[in-house]
Amino acid sequence: MQLSINEKNTIQNFASVMTDSSKVISELIQNSRRAGATEIHIHYDKILNVFQIKDNGSGIDNFENLITLSESGWNKDTQENDSPFGMGFFSTLFAADAVIVESNGQILTIDTKKALNFEDIPAPTASPNKMEQGTSITLHGFNTDHGINVSSKVFDLALYSSIDIYYNGKLQSSSLSFRHFQKNNRVVQTPFGQLVIEHPFSTTLTLVCQDLLIGERKTYSNVLYLNNTIEMRMPDRDIILNADKFNKESYAWLKTFWTNELIQIRKDMNNDVAFLDKYFSHVMTFCKSILNDINYLPKDAFRETQKYTCRDDFAADGVPKGFTKAELQDVLVHNIDDFNGSSCNIANQFFYYANAIELCEALPDDHWAYEGIFKLEQCANDDFEISTSSGEIMEYSLEYGMVGDALIVDTDVEILHKPTGKIVTVSPDNAFALFTECEGFYKDISVNGKLESPEFVIGKDAVIEDELLLQVKSYRNEFDDNNDTELSEDRRSLTSQVSAFKADDVKQILSDLIGHIPPVLQSKLAGHKLTATIENGRLIFA
């Protein structure tokens, strides 16, 4: 027994595979390129549904090769460099009703329906057009059933083409072809092909094989024009075989390449401060181990400690300058990037009021910056003590939120970090939250030796802001993200209650609580003297 093939069924089965007429366009352009053409002219008449491609290549010597499956007919060099599959022209039989080929003074007309039924194809005859050079292929009844946009397809193919392509008389852009793209960009030879670098230090690649874009062009990418060592899926050459292996190997090569680039740049600059100020993010990506040899970190390695809030858009600002190793010893530094929850919300208050900065990058484990840093494991709430010499508890209630206690203080508040003995002083013009409901956690404050557990500590001179309420998780859970009006009303209410609590003048207290009288009531109340009593927490006018 031997392998055999049913020729007729095989050919007919191709009809279900070759349904994308846009592939025909790319195959015919490929054939023109292999024929040594320097120009390709494509014409498409949408009304007559006629597609034509002409080139100035070497032409066709043997028309029999066109209609022989898997017989490319190309010379030895082309076969070695391009590995033609022998199906380019064959695909036209599934994309049109009739195909007319003119080359080297001959013309061949193919009725595709008859040809695919294995009926005889008339031999080429002398061409009346007497083409002196190149090849012309015309497809009558071009198949556009799958919504192919001929103009867009030609435009996309021309972008990466090594030869000029004209569509209906207009030269198409080939700005991403190697011949043009290399002019204004650096070219590097890689084991995989020629790399044109538009974005230094990018490891993202846009791949091009034999003038064809593989996949899609990626943002912030460099273009790699693949050589013939990369095996592609045939016949479309649209997917790399063993893609995972290729991706790993190409990324490893790029990482080594950019590492060497950075090492050379550092050597050429001969200024480590200037080098890290400019290339720190790339050093972190490719070769952060060299940071151990540099006694400096740029500002991009740090950010300020912002007062914690439960808002989703909580973000910290950067710092204005970098620090040398000696300078950093005089700065309070931590590496806690998330103060959410009960575990370290007091640490946030400690670092915020100490004007501490956060080391926001993961440096090498043995980097010198970690020597004196405050780490997460030593910044739990139990690692802190809070105290003040005087203060009074005020009960408050908020219409849209909660009820509870606030400590009103008129002296400094001290936050002690017990493991280090470091003390941070919070003046009476500040306010912060002690309570978070993430695990039902309360943090006590010592007021002249007596422990209290209020939600808020509010200095007598503090301006209460919306974010104070949002430091408390239980309030955040009730708060409607889309309704800042409710938040503002609660903030104003708390401000009024604190003002009233601190005031001694009863009339002033009532004025603060009642607030501004709307204009519609001002005329009605003008001149009236009102007598009021307080019953069950309500103000009753006689």
Stockholm file with secondary structure:
# STOCKHOLM 1.0

chainA/1-542         MQLSINEKNTIQNFASVMTDSSKVISELIQNSRRAGATEIHIHYDKILNVFQIKDNGSGIDNFENLITLSESGWNKDTQENDSPFGMGFFSTLFAADAVIVESNGQILTIDTKKALNFEDIPAPTASPNKMEQGTSITLHGFNTDHGINVSSKVFDLALYSSIDIYYNGKLQSSSLSFRHFQKNNRVVQTPFGQLVIEHPFSTTLTLVCQDLLIGERKTYSNVLYLNNTIEMRMPDRDIILNADKFNKESYAWLKTFWTNELIQIRKDMNNDVAFLDKYFSHVMTFCKSILNDINYLPKDAFRETQKYTCRDDFAADGVPKGFTKAELQDVLVHNIDDFNGSSCNIANQFFYYANAIELCEALPDDHWAYEGIFKLEQCANDDFEISTSSGEIMEYSLEYGMVGDALIVDTDVEILHKPTGKIVTVSPDNAFALFTECEGFYKDISVNGKLESPEFVIGKDAVIEDELLLQVKSYRNEFDDNNDTELSEDRRSLTSQVSAFKADDVKQILSDLIGHIPPVLQSKLAGHKLTATIENGRLIFA
#=GR chainA/1-542 SS CCCCCCHHHHHHHHHHHCCCHHHHHHHHHHHHHHTTCSEEEEEEETTTTEEEEEECSCCCSCGGGGGSTTCCCCCHHHHHHHCCCSCTGGGGGGTCSEEEEEETTEEEEEEHHHHHTTCCCCCCEECTTCCCSSEEEEEESCCCTTCCCHHHHHHHHHHTCSSEEEETTEECCCTTSHHHHGGGSEEEEETTEEEEESSTTCCCEEEEETTEEESCCCTTCEEEEECTTSCBCTTTCCSBTTHHHHHHHHHHHHHHHHHHHHHHHHHHHCCHHHHHHHHHHHHHHHCGGGGGGCSEECGGGEEECCCCCSCTTCCCCBCSSCEEHHHHTTSCEECCCCCCSSSSHHHHHHHHHTTCEEECSCCCTTCGGGTTCBCGGGCSGGGEEEEESCCEEEEEECSSSCEEEEEEESSCEEEEETTTTEEEEECTTCEEECCBTTTTBCCCEEETTEEECCSEEEETTCCCCHHHHHTSHHHHHHSCTTCHHHHHHHHHHHHHHHHHHHCCCHHHHHHHHHCCCCHHHHHHHTTCCCCEEEETTEEEEC
#=GC SS_cons         CCCCCCHHHHHHHHHHHCCCHHHHHHHHHHHHHHTTCSEEEEEEETTTTEEEEEECSCCCSCGGGGGSTTCCCCCHHHHHHHCCCSCTGGGGGGTCSEEEEEETTEEEEEEHHHHHTTCCCCCCEECTTCCCSSEEEEEESCCCTTCCCHHHHHHHHHHTCSSEEEETTEECCCTTSHHHHGGGSEEEEETTEEEEESSTTCCCEEEEETTEEESCCCTTCEEEEECTTSCBCTTTCCSBTTHHHHHHHHHHHHHHHHHHHHHHHHHHHCCHHHHHHHHHHHHHHHCGGGGGGCSEECGGGEEECCCCCSCTTCCCCBCSSCEEHHHHTTSCEECCCCCCSSSSHHHHHHHHHTTCEEECSCCCTTCGGGTTCBCGGGCSGGGEEEEESCCEEEEEECSSSCEEEEEEESSCEEEEETTTTEEEEECTTCEEECCBTTTTBCCCEEETTEEECCSEEEETTCCCCHHHHHTSHHHHHHSCTTCHHHHHHHHHHHHHHHHHHHCCCHHHHHHHHHCCCCHHHHHHHTTCCCCEEEETTEEEEC
//
